[in-house]
Amino acid sequence: MTAQDFRQPARCKITVDNEELAAELLSSLVEASVETGRQAASVCTLVFDTLRLEDDTWQVQDAGVFLPWKPFRIEADFGDYAEEIMRGYVREVRSDTPEKMGNAKVIVTCQDESILLDREHIRRVWSTEEAAMSDADIVREIGSDNFDIDAEEGLTNVSLYQDSTPIQLLRDRAEANGYECYTRAGTLYFKPPQLDGDPQPSIMVYKGERSNCLSFSVRHDGHKPDGIGLIRAADTGTGLENESFTPNLRLLGSEAATSESMGLDPFSWQISRPAGSTLEEARARAQAKANEMAWKIEAEGELDGALYGHVLLTHGPVGVYGVGDTYSGLYYVDQVTHIFAAGGYRQAFKLLRNATGQDSEPESDDALAGVR
């Protein structure tokens, strides 16, 4: 029994205002794409053909379905089960009616739930030396009205002033901690990269009947630094001190992708202490930068959605097998673009890795991602 034996087209399932999109509207859908990434909001773009009807109304834009701020969800429906790609709100509706009526389009743009925290510019003092707040306290106060919260404590701030939208503040605080801040399925996450979670179903390349990957390429950049030096004023005197930071994330392989592993002395890039930051925050930012620079291996490719049989999610590990001992193994999912079009369901991905060397390959059942 192979993945090909179970190959079925994955259907695009769209829900607006808790109602599944009617068949007559879904039949006018030309393409649906969803761009997801670790460091930005997820955005869905729907392109519809539209026609003028006998009563002088238009098929899509006058259906009363797509209006800004209506709740929205898109899923990949594999037949016996469906998996969510994104939920959020309709952000923009654009109607294009060129000279030739048959080419009229409606383009609907939706954004994930973080848009709820991107509506109002706020100026506020959050934390002072007398009333210090942790970053998790701030996340909970900002997000608890709209989200379940999954947050780790982060830094404690002795001075923090907001002059931005809430989501801009939270993403800046995530960067300061080396965390990721994102929304998914009603939860607001504020935590470090989750490298120890259960891997998603594996990406299989050149694995014969077990293959589910249409293309795969790897770029290994050896010129990224092995560490970060924090330049700051010395605790005493007028000199400068250089404090060194090396990556402390789990290795997704057997050997760190560093210069030292090739017999060279490790090298680092230097950053300055950010103006107005505490020493604790400056150190946290330097550590975060060292961890980010450790992603020296980047992979790109495309999955056949029907053969893979799942929605590949950002912010989690995934195994890649069939590309040799050096580059097979666990990766961290950085970006995924989901596309439903006439050619079927495709998932274009970007993966990150901080090490080389293959771990043990999963059992064959893991490759049959579309089988349940």
C-alpha positions, 0 to 999 in steps of 0.5 A: 500500500503506497501514498499514491494508492490514496491520492485524492485531490485536496479540496479548499474549504472556506468558511465565512461568518461560520457558514461554509462557502456555497458551491456556486461561489466556490465554483467561481474560485480561480485560486486561493493562496495562503502565505504563512511565516514565522515573523509575519502575519498569515495572509490569504488571497482569494481570486474569483471570477465574477459575472453580472446577473440579470438583475444587474447585480454581480455574482460575487461582490453582491452575494453579501458574503465577503465584507471586511471584518467578517470571520474567516477560516480556510482548511484543506479538506482531504476527504475523511478529515480536514486540517486548518490552514488559517483563521482570521478576518476579511481585510480587503475586497477589491473588484476589478471590472475591465472592458471585457466583462468576462475578465471581471475578478473579485480579489479578497484578502484575509489576515490572521487573527493578529489583525485584531491587535493591529487596529489602534495606535497606543501610547502607554507606559507599561512598566516602571522601576516601581511597578515592573511587568514581565513580558508575559504579563503584558501579553496576557493583558493585551491579548486575553480579551480575544485569545487564549494565551500560551506565553513564557515569562520573558524579560521583566521590564523596569522601563517600557513605553508603547508608541505603536499598535499592540501587535507591533509591541508584542513582536518587538518584545518577542524579538528582545527575548528571542521568542516567536509571537503569532496567533493560531486557532484562537491562541496567542503564542509568545515563546521560544522556537519549539524545536522539541515538539513532535515532528510533523509528517515527514517530507520524502524526496526521491523515496520512490512510492513514498515520495511526496515532494515535488522539488527540494533544494538546500543552501548552506551558508558558511559565512554566517557567524558562529556567535555574536559579540555584545559591545558595551561600556565596561562596568568600571572605567571608560573602556568597552567590553565584548561579551560573547554569545553562542547559539543555545538552541537544540541542534537539529542534527548530529553536528553543528553547522559551524566553522569549528566543526571544519577545523577553523577558529569560530568567528563572530559578528558584533552588535552594540547594546541598544540605546535605553535597554537594560543589560539583561535585555541587551544580553537577551537580544544578543543571544537571540541574534546568535540563535538566528544566525545559527540557521546556516542551512536553508531549504526550499521546495514544494509538496504535493498536498494530496500525497503529503496529506497534511497541512505543513505548519510553521513554528514546528519541526519536520523531518526531511529524508531522501537527500543524503546523510548530510542534509536529511533529518529534522528542520524547522519550518520557517515559511509555507505558501499554500496554493489551491488552483487548477493544478491541485493543492501545493505547499511551497516551503522554506525550512531552516537547520542549524546542524548537519547529519541525519537522525534515524529515518521514521518508519514507512507509515510516517511517509504515508501522510495522506492515509488515515 
